[in-house]
Amino acid sequence: MNVARFSAGLVWLAAVCVFGLIAFGQHRLSLQFGNPRVLTGWALLTIFVILALFNARKRSSMLPLGSARTWLLIHVAGGSLAPAVFWLHTGTLWPLGLYEQCLTVLFYAISANGILGYLLQRLYPNRLTQTGLEVIYERIPSELAEIREQAEALILACTKETASDVLAQHYQQTFSWFFRKPRFVVSHILGGFRGEHWVRHQCSTVQRYLNAVERGHLERLASLARIKNQIDFHYAAQGVMKGWLLVHIPLAAALLVLAVWHVVLVHVYAV
């Protein structure tokens, strides 16, 4: 842990030093009647390229290019450095030119999206681990279908064994809806416990009308419902993280393309 903190400290110190060097270089160029925006522009483009390399690193995980933790740390530090260099480059929060405004909108959008992604990466993986389940996102529909079949088989066995349809009727009116597909998605995304409370409430509501044998079946049904609720959380959390990437990567690609084109235009018209 101490080594990890020391490495993180070095990366953040390097980011601060890089910003200091860029700011110092800009000041020196201003005193020498040079064009400091050339320096800050190239520095900003370099930061964009380094940030874009993080996605390439994830696609080349088999190559010995450093740990994913280190690359993530560099990505976060670079993402924090980018706004400071951007404002140093523009000298304002909102430029005047239409093309520059398009770049600014993209930059602010990807910065906000990056902050959201960082928060998601800090929150969801720990909570997913705490569920005690490892579920592949693409297999969630089949996992839910299997649990639904087990629940229906359990209700059928209870009805045959007890000759009572109290639990079966309750299942049709409540749990059948719950087991059909992922539920309480918004609550899971926001970190709520509506699904867990709903399962507990439905069990306590019908329990008073059941005999000892039926209660045993209800306990097994509740166990399946709790597992299903955990899978619902995986569906919500993994879906949000995958959806975030579907937004973040296109935004990053668009910003990089526009930034390169901006550099080309500046140098062409400067000549």
Residue frames relative to the residue before (quaternion, step in Angstrom):
aa qw qx qy qz dx dy dz
M 1.0000 0.0000 0.0000 0.0000 0.00 0.00 0.00
N 0.6499 0.5165 -0.3174 0.4584 3.60 1.01 -0.84
V 0.6315 0.5251 -0.3264 0.4679 3.56 1.06 -0.79
A 0.6494 0.5166 -0.3151 0.4605 3.58 0.97 -0.86
R 0.6663 0.4890 -0.3060 0.4724 3.58 0.95 -0.85
F 0.6308 0.5269 -0.3343 0.4613 3.58 1.02 -0.76
S 0.6552 0.5037 -0.3087 0.4708 3.59 0.97 -0.87
A 0.6428 0.5141 -0.3208 0.4686 3.58 0.99 -0.82
G 0.6419 0.5280 -0.3194 0.4552 3.56 1.00 -0.81
L 0.6447 0.5214 -0.3176 0.4600 3.57 1.02 -0.81
V 0.6517 0.5144 -0.3200 0.4564 3.58 0.96 -0.86
W 0.6860 0.4690 -0.2916 0.4737 3.59 0.89 -0.89
L 0.6198 0.5258 -0.3420 0.4717 3.59 1.07 -0.68
A 0.6329 0.5267 -0.3235 0.4662 3.56 1.03 -0.79
A 0.6398 0.5240 -0.3257 0.4582 3.60 1.01 -0.81
V 0.6534 0.4997 -0.3124 0.4751 3.58 0.99 -0.84
C 0.6541 0.5113 -0.3131 0.4612 3.59 0.98 -0.84
V 0.6271 0.5290 -0.3367 0.4621 3.59 1.01 -0.78
F 0.6557 0.4930 -0.3174 0.4757 3.58 0.91 -0.84
G 0.6393 0.5306 -0.3281 0.4495 3.58 0.98 -0.81
L 0.6601 0.5013 -0.3049 0.4691 3.59 0.97 -0.85
I 0.6467 0.5094 -0.3241 0.4661 3.59 0.98 -0.82
A 0.6648 0.4988 -0.3032 0.4662 3.58 0.93 -0.91
F 0.6474 0.5108 -0.3152 0.4697 3.59 1.00 -0.81
G 0.6554 0.5081 -0.3093 0.4655 3.58 0.97 -0.87
Q 0.6331 0.5238 -0.3298 0.4648 3.57 1.02 -0.76
H 0.6541 0.5150 -0.3112 0.4583 3.57 0.97 -0.86
R 0.6566 0.5113 -0.3125 0.4581 3.59 0.93 -0.87
L 0.6569 0.5033 -0.3143 0.4652 3.58 0.97 -0.84
S 0.6270 0.5340 -0.3393 0.4546 3.58 1.04 -0.72
L 0.6614 0.5007 -0.3051 0.4677 3.57 1.00 -0.80
Q 0.7210 0.4181 -0.2362 0.4996 3.58 1.11 -0.67
F 0.4753 -0.7020 0.4069 0.3402 3.59 1.32 0.34
G 0.3805 0.7026 -0.5045 0.3272 3.55 1.07 0.81
N 0.5402 -0.5911 0.4736 0.3667 3.57 -1.26 -0.30
P 0.2248 -0.8233 0.5046 0.1306 3.61 -0.01 1.24
R 0.5908 0.5975 -0.3786 0.3881 3.61 1.14 -0.47
V 0.5532 0.5812 -0.4008 0.4421 3.57 1.20 -0.38
L 0.6619 0.5020 -0.3000 0.4689 3.56 0.95 -0.92
T 0.7144 0.4462 -0.2713 0.4657 3.59 0.74 -1.01
G 0.6182 0.5527 -0.3451 0.4396 3.58 1.10 -0.65
W 0.6811 0.4653 -0.2871 0.4871 3.56 0.90 -0.91
A 0.6194 0.5329 -0.3451 0.4618 3.59 1.05 -0.71
L 0.6611 0.5051 -0.3043 0.4639 3.57 0.96 -0.87
L 0.6480 0.5049 -0.3226 0.4702 3.59 0.97 -0.80
T 0.6255 0.5342 -0.3332 0.4608 3.59 1.03 -0.75
I 0.6390 0.5130 -0.3207 0.4750 3.58 1.01 -0.82
F 0.6289 0.5338 -0.3359 0.4547 3.60 0.98 -0.82
V 0.6622 0.5057 -0.3070 0.4599 3.58 0.92 -0.89
I 0.6508 0.5104 -0.3169 0.4644 3.59 0.95 -0.86
L 0.6459 0.5106 -0.3170 0.4708 3.57 1.00 -0.80
A 0.6549 0.5142 -0.3096 0.4593 3.58 1.01 -0.80
L 0.5984 0.5853 -0.3611 0.4111 3.60 1.12 -0.58
F 0.5351 0.6343 -0.4087 0.3799 3.60 1.18 -0.43
N 0.6595 0.4917 -0.3100 0.4767 3.58 0.98 -0.81
A 0.6328 0.5169 -0.3320 0.4713 3.59 1.06 -0.75
R 0.6207 0.5401 -0.3381 0.4567 3.59 1.07 -0.73
K 0.6567 0.5087 -0.3199 0.4557 3.61 0.96 -0.80
R 0.6692 0.4832 -0.3010 0.4776 3.57 1.10 -0.63
S 0.7291 0.3482 -0.2095 0.5508 3.60 1.26 -0.32
S 0.1126 0.8555 -0.4981 0.0856 3.55 1.00 0.87
M 0.6236 0.5578 -0.3472 0.4235 3.61 1.16 -0.46
L 0.6270 0.5377 -0.3413 0.4486 3.61 1.18 -0.41
P 0.4648 -0.6873 0.4797 0.2854 3.61 -1.03 0.76
L 0.2194 0.8031 -0.5151 0.2041 3.56 0.39 1.26
G 0.7064 -0.3948 0.2621 0.5258 3.58 1.16 0.43
S 0.6017 -0.5897 0.4029 0.3575 3.54 -1.23 0.48
A 0.5940 -0.5734 0.4293 0.3662 3.55 -1.22 0.56
R 0.5976 0.5730 -0.3576 0.4320 3.59 1.10 -0.66
T 0.6633 0.4997 -0.2994 0.4698 3.58 0.96 -0.90
W 0.6597 0.5023 -0.3095 0.4656 3.58 0.94 -0.87
L 0.6345 0.5177 -0.3325 0.4678 3.58 1.02 -0.74
L 0.6396 0.5268 -0.3189 0.4601 3.56 1.00 -0.83
I 0.6521 0.4982 -0.3063 0.4824 3.58 0.98 -0.87
H 0.6383 0.5320 -0.3225 0.4534 3.58 1.02 -0.83
V 0.6704 0.4866 -0.3005 0.4728 3.59 0.92 -0.87
A 0.6651 0.4915 -0.3090 0.4697 3.58 0.93 -0.88
G 0.6596 0.4999 -0.3048 0.4713 3.58 0.99 -0.82
G 0.6439 0.5194 -0.3149 0.4652 3.55 1.07 -0.75
S 0.6513 0.4874 -0.3098 0.4923 3.57 1.15 -0.60
L 0.6429 0.5238 -0.3137 0.4626 3.57 1.12 -0.66
A 0.5979 0.6291 -0.3548 0.3478 3.58 1.02 -0.81
P 0.6760 0.4825 -0.3368 0.4437 3.68 0.77 -0.81
A 0.6330 0.5345 -0.3366 0.4475 3.58 1.01 -0.80
V 0.6816 0.4612 -0.2855 0.4911 3.59 0.93 -0.88
F 0.6101 0.5606 -0.3474 0.4391 3.59 1.06 -0.73
W 0.6950 0.4501 -0.2754 0.4884 3.59 0.88 -0.94
L 0.5992 0.5420 -0.3552 0.4702 3.57 1.15 -0.58
H 0.6688 0.5090 -0.2825 0.4624 3.55 1.07 -0.82
T 0.7529 0.3931 -0.2151 0.4821 3.59 0.85 -0.96
G 0.2998 -0.7745 0.5023 0.2408 3.57 1.09 -0.68
T 0.7643 0.2226 -0.1438 0.5880 3.58 1.28 0.18
L 0.5512 -0.6071 0.4575 0.3440 3.55 -1.27 0.35
W 0.8002 0.1195 -0.0329 0.5868 3.58 1.16 -0.61
P 0.2638 -0.7967 0.5235 0.1475 3.62 -0.30 1.23
L 0.5797 -0.6272 0.4178 0.3098 3.57 -1.31 0.26
G 0.6745 0.5274 -0.3103 0.4130 3.62 0.88 -0.86
L 0.5807 -0.6077 0.4162 0.3468 3.57 -1.09 0.74
Y 0.6646 0.4947 -0.3116 0.4653 3.59 0.89 -0.93
E 0.6563 0.5052 -0.3054 0.4698 3.57 0.98 -0.88
Q 0.6376 0.5239 -0.3295 0.4587 3.58 1.06 -0.69
C 0.6160 0.5289 -0.3431 0.4723 3.59 1.07 -0.69
L 0.6411 0.5132 -0.3127 0.4773 3.56 1.01 -0.84
T 0.6609 0.5171 -0.3056 0.4500 3.55 0.97 -0.87
V 0.6360 0.5203 -0.3311 0.4639 3.59 0.95 -0.83
L 0.6570 0.5011 -0.3057 0.4731 3.57 0.93 -0.89
F 0.6619 0.5148 -0.3133 0.4458 3.56 0.93 -0.91
Y 0.6763 0.4789 -0.2993 0.4730 3.59 0.88 -0.89
A 0.6342 0.5397 -0.3297 0.4447 3.58 1.03 -0.79
I 0.7104 0.4387 -0.2742 0.4772 3.58 0.85 -0.92
S 0.5990 0.5456 -0.3665 0.4574 3.60 1.12 -0.54
A 0.6669 0.4817 -0.2965 0.4850 3.59 0.92 -0.91
N 0.6490 0.5114 -0.3114 0.4694 3.56 1.02 -0.82
G 0.6373 0.5294 -0.3230 0.4574 3.57 1.06 -0.73
I 0.6308 0.5169 -0.3281 0.4767 3.59 1.02 -0.79
L 0.6383 0.5176 -0.3199 0.4714 3.57 0.99 -0.84
G 0.6632 0.5102 -0.3062 0.4540 3.58 0.92 -0.90
Y 0.6296 0.5284 -0.3367 0.4593 3.58 1.01 -0.78
L 0.6582 0.5029 -0.3084 0.4677 3.58 0.95 -0.86
L 0.6387 0.5224 -0.3263 0.4612 3.58 1.02 -0.80
Q 0.6720 0.4988 -0.2938 0.4618 3.58 0.97 -0.87
R 0.6609 0.4864 -0.3108 0.4796 3.59 1.13 -0.51
L 0.7293 0.4548 -0.2306 0.4563 3.58 1.08 -0.74
Y 0.7734 0.4418 -0.2328 0.3905 3.56 0.51 -1.20
P 0.6525 0.5275 -0.3659 0.4026 3.69 0.74 -0.81
N 0.6489 0.5079 -0.3285 0.4616 3.61 0.96 -0.77
R 0.6787 0.4801 -0.2931 0.4723 3.57 0.93 -0.88
L 0.6190 0.5291 -0.3473 0.4650 3.60 1.06 -0.65
T 0.6431 0.5148 -0.3183 0.4691 3.59 1.03 -0.76
Q 0.6505 0.5440 -0.3112 0.4291 3.58 1.02 -0.81
T 0.5782 0.5855 -0.3885 0.4147 3.61 1.14 -0.39
G 0.3867 -0.7400 0.4711 0.2846 3.59 1.17 -0.50
L 0.6419 0.4915 -0.3205 0.4937 3.57 1.30 0.18
E 0.1624 -0.7351 0.6460 0.1262 3.53 -1.22 0.60
V 0.0579 0.8172 -0.5613 0.1173 3.54 -0.31 1.29
I 0.3304 -0.7169 0.5810 0.1983 3.56 -0.88 0.99
Y 0.5464 -0.6698 0.3877 0.3202 3.56 -0.71 1.10
E 0.6896 0.4983 -0.2874 0.4399 3.59 0.87 -0.93
R 0.6942 0.4635 -0.2748 0.4772 3.61 1.19 -0.43
I 0.4070 0.7415 -0.4619 0.2667 3.59 1.23 -0.04
P 0.6391 0.5202 -0.3622 0.4356 3.70 0.83 -0.73
S 0.6824 0.4676 -0.2987 0.4759 3.58 0.93 -0.82
E 0.6095 0.5411 -0.3484 0.4629 3.60 1.09 -0.67
L 0.6716 0.4920 -0.2961 0.4681 3.58 0.95 -0.86
A 0.6321 0.5289 -0.3318 0.4590 3.57 1.02 -0.76
E 0.6482 0.5169 -0.3162 0.4611 3.58 1.01 -0.78
I 0.6563 0.4941 -0.3120 0.4773 3.59 0.96 -0.83
R 0.6320 0.5295 -0.3347 0.4563 3.59 1.00 -0.78
E 0.6436 0.5137 -0.3201 0.4683 3.60 0.97 -0.79
Q 0.6439 0.5125 -0.3203 0.4692 3.59 0.99 -0.80
A 0.6544 0.5116 -0.3152 0.4590 3.59 0.98 -0.84
E 0.6735 0.4899 -0.2984 0.4662 3.59 0.92 -0.86
A 0.6310 0.5141 -0.3284 0.4793 3.58 1.06 -0.73
L 0.6329 0.5341 -0.3251 0.4566 3.58 1.06 -0.75
I 0.6597 0.4973 -0.3046 0.4740 3.58 0.94 -0.84
L 0.6426 0.5200 -0.3202 0.4628 3.58 0.99 -0.81
A 0.6586 0.5030 -0.3059 0.4687 3.58 0.98 -0.85
C 0.6331 0.5307 -0.3279 0.4583 3.58 1.03 -0.79
T 0.6617 0.5121 -0.3087 0.4524 3.58 0.93 -0.90
K 0.6705 0.4902 -0.2997 0.4694 3.59 0.96 -0.83
E 0.6973 0.4954 -0.2797 0.4361 3.56 0.93 -0.90
T 0.7909 0.3301 -0.1551 0.4913 3.59 0.94 -0.87
A 0.3081 -0.7616 0.5025 0.2694 3.60 1.27 -0.34
S 0.5841 0.5297 -0.3788 0.4846 3.55 1.13 0.68
D 0.2337 -0.7965 0.5454 0.1164 3.57 -0.98 0.86
V 0.3006 0.7766 -0.5059 0.2249 3.59 1.23 0.39
L 0.7012 0.4433 -0.2697 0.4889 3.58 0.81 -0.97
A 0.6256 0.5436 -0.3377 0.4462 3.58 1.04 -0.74
Q 0.6611 0.4907 -0.3109 0.4748 3.59 0.94 -0.84
H 0.6397 0.5139 -0.3264 0.4692 3.58 0.98 -0.81
Y 0.6233 0.5393 -0.3325 0.4584 3.57 1.04 -0.78
Q 0.6784 0.4969 -0.2965 0.4527 3.57 0.86 -0.93
Q 0.7091 0.4662 -0.2596 0.4608 3.58 1.03 -0.74
T 0.8050 0.2465 -0.1059 0.5291 3.60 1.11 -0.58
F 0.7955 0.3623 -0.1985 0.4433 3.58 0.27 -1.26
S 0.5495 0.6023 -0.4051 0.4138 3.60 1.13 -0.50
W 0.6395 0.5119 -0.3009 0.4884 3.58 1.05 -0.83
F 0.6765 0.5225 -0.2910 0.4297 3.56 0.92 -0.94
F 0.7322 0.4417 -0.2400 0.4596 3.58 0.91 -0.94
R 0.5201 0.6880 -0.4029 0.3064 3.60 1.21 -0.34
K 0.7843 -0.1210 0.1201 0.5965 3.62 0.99 -0.79
P 0.6987 -0.4348 0.3152 0.4726 3.66 -1.19 0.09
R 0.1113 -0.8021 0.5863 0.0220 3.55 -0.92 0.97
F 0.8227 0.2392 -0.1929 0.4783 3.55 -1.36 0.36
V 0.1326 0.8383 -0.5163 0.1144 3.57 1.06 0.81
V 0.6644 0.5048 -0.3127 0.4539 3.60 0.86 -0.92
S 0.6404 0.5216 -0.3216 0.4630 3.58 0.97 -0.82
H 0.6533 0.5021 -0.3122 0.4729 3.59 0.96 -0.83
I 0.6383 0.5268 -0.3337 0.4514 3.59 0.96 -0.81
L 0.7349 0.4203 -0.2209 0.4843 3.58 0.96 -0.89
G 0.5565 -0.6388 0.3794 0.3720 3.58 1.27 0.06
G 0.4368 0.7125 -0.4465 0.3198 3.58 1.21 0.39
F 0.3732 -0.7259 0.5407 0.2038 3.55 -1.35 0.13
R 0.1953 0.8152 -0.5238 0.1515 3.59 1.08 0.65
G 0.6441 0.5366 -0.3277 0.4357 3.58 0.97 -0.80
E 0.6652 0.4978 -0.2932 0.4730 3.55 0.93 -0.91
H 0.6675 0.4891 -0.3022 0.4732 3.59 0.93 -0.87
W 0.6280 0.5428 -0.3369 0.4444 3.59 1.03 -0.78
V 0.6556 0.5049 -0.3125 0.4665 3.60 0.90 -0.90
R 0.6623 0.5052 -0.3084 0.4594 3.59 0.91 -0.90
H 0.6601 0.5113 -0.3113 0.4537 3.57 0.98 -0.85
Q 0.6696 0.5025 -0.3098 0.4507 3.60 0.88 -0.87
C 0.6492 0.5081 -0.3210 0.4663 3.57 1.06 -0.70
S 0.6840 0.4832 -0.2935 0.4610 3.59 0.90 -0.89
T 0.6105 0.5761 -0.3520 0.4141 3.59 1.12 -0.65
V 0.7730 0.3648 -0.1891 0.4834 3.60 0.88 -0.93
Q 0.5171 0.6950 -0.4061 0.2909 3.58 1.17 -0.53
R 0.6486 0.5523 -0.3232 0.4121 3.61 0.97 -0.79
Y 0.6983 0.4660 -0.2645 0.4745 3.60 1.21 -0.47
L 0.6363 0.5505 -0.3143 0.4397 3.60 1.25 -0.01
N 0.4236 -0.6624 0.5453 0.2907 3.52 -1.24 0.51
A 0.7625 -0.3972 0.2468 0.4471 3.58 -1.29 0.05
V 0.6666 0.4988 -0.3132 0.4569 3.58 0.94 -0.87
E 0.6644 0.5042 -0.3037 0.4606 3.57 0.94 -0.89
R 0.6257 0.5424 -0.3389 0.4466 3.57 1.07 -0.69
G 0.6000 0.5508 -0.3512 0.4618 3.54 1.13 -0.62
H 0.6573 0.4836 -0.3023 0.4927 3.56 1.00 -0.81
L 0.6266 0.5379 -0.3398 0.4500 3.58 1.04 -0.75
E 0.6319 0.5290 -0.3369 0.4553 3.60 0.99 -0.76
R 0.6624 0.4829 -0.3118 0.4804 3.59 0.98 -0.79
L 0.6238 0.5256 -0.3348 0.4718 3.58 1.08 -0.71
A 0.6467 0.5170 -0.3143 0.4645 3.59 1.00 -0.83
S 0.6197 0.5400 -0.3374 0.4588 3.57 1.08 -0.72
L 0.6501 0.4942 -0.3085 0.4878 3.58 1.00 -0.84
A 0.6459 0.5253 -0.3211 0.4514 3.59 1.01 -0.81
R 0.6471 0.5095 -0.3279 0.4628 3.60 1.01 -0.74
I 0.6350 0.5076 -0.3307 0.4794 3.57 1.02 -0.77
K 0.6471 0.5199 -0.3123 0.4620 3.55 0.97 -0.86
N 0.6367 0.5275 -0.3243 0.4595 3.58 1.03 -0.77
Q 0.6341 0.5153 -0.3224 0.4778 3.58 1.07 -0.72
I 0.6424 0.4993 -0.3238 0.4828 3.57 1.02 -0.76
D 0.5959 0.5550 -0.3567 0.4579 3.59 1.09 -0.67
F 0.6379 0.5128 -0.3282 0.4716 3.58 1.03 -0.76
H 0.6178 0.5257 -0.3398 0.4759 3.60 1.02 -0.77
Y 0.6412 0.5280 -0.3236 0.4531 3.57 0.95 -0.88
A 0.6947 0.4731 -0.2800 0.4639 3.59 0.87 -0.94
A 0.7133 0.4660 -0.2708 0.4481 3.59 0.77 -1.03
Q 0.6889 0.4570 -0.2931 0.4804 3.58 0.84 -0.92
G 0.6198 0.5470 -0.3447 0.4448 3.58 1.06 -0.67
V 0.6499 0.5041 -0.3169 0.4723 3.58 0.99 -0.82
M 0.6770 0.4898 -0.3071 0.4554 3.60 0.89 -0.87
K 0.6486 0.4876 -0.3211 0.4884 3.58 1.03 -0.71
G 0.6497 0.5130 -0.3166 0.4632 3.59 0.99 -0.78
W 0.6064 0.5523 -0.3465 0.4552 3.57 1.09 -0.72
L 0.6576 0.5054 -0.3126 0.4631 3.58 0.94 -0.85
L 0.6379 0.5396 -0.3238 0.4438 3.58 1.03 -0.77
V 0.6720 0.4377 -0.2895 0.5225 3.57 1.24 -0.39
H 0.6873 0.5299 -0.2913 0.4025 3.57 0.84 -1.02
I 0.6990 0.4900 -0.2921 0.4312 3.59 0.80 -0.96
P 0.6652 0.4696 -0.3327 0.4757 3.68 0.85 -0.75
L 0.6236 0.5295 -0.3428 0.4618 3.61 1.02 -0.73
A 0.6613 0.5053 -0.3058 0.4625 3.57 0.95 -0.89
A 0.6514 0.5097 -0.3167 0.4642 3.59 0.97 -0.85
A 0.6603 0.5041 -0.3119 0.4611 3.59 0.94 -0.87
L 0.6547 0.5083 -0.3160 0.4617 3.60 0.95 -0.83
L 0.6565 0.5116 -0.3188 0.4535 3.59 0.94 -0.84
V 0.6514 0.5118 -0.3165 0.4621 3.59 0.96 -0.86
L 0.6808 0.4796 -0.2913 0.4708 3.59 0.88 -0.91
A 0.6333 0.5297 -0.3353 0.4538 3.59 1.04 -0.72
V 0.6462 0.5047 -0.3166 0.4770 3.59 0.97 -0.84
W 0.6574 0.4995 -0.3067 0.4736 3.58 0.95 -0.87
H 0.6109 0.5447 -0.3392 0.4637 3.58 1.08 -0.70
V 0.6483 0.5079 -0.3113 0.4743 3.59 0.96 -0.84
V 0.6471 0.5172 -0.3217 0.4585 3.57 0.95 -0.88
L 0.6702 0.5028 -0.3036 0.4537 3.60 0.87 -0.92
V 0.6519 0.5258 -0.3212 0.4421 3.56 0.93 -0.90
H 0.7120 0.4493 -0.2678 0.4685 3.59 0.89 -0.89
V 0.6164 0.5387 -0.3540 0.4523 3.57 1.08 -0.62
Y 0.7339 0.4109 -0.2380 0.4857 3.57 0.82 -0.98
A 0.5707 0.5732 -0.3903 0.4398 3.59 1.22 -0.34
V 0.6350 0.5074 -0.3177 0.4883 3.55 1.17 -0.67
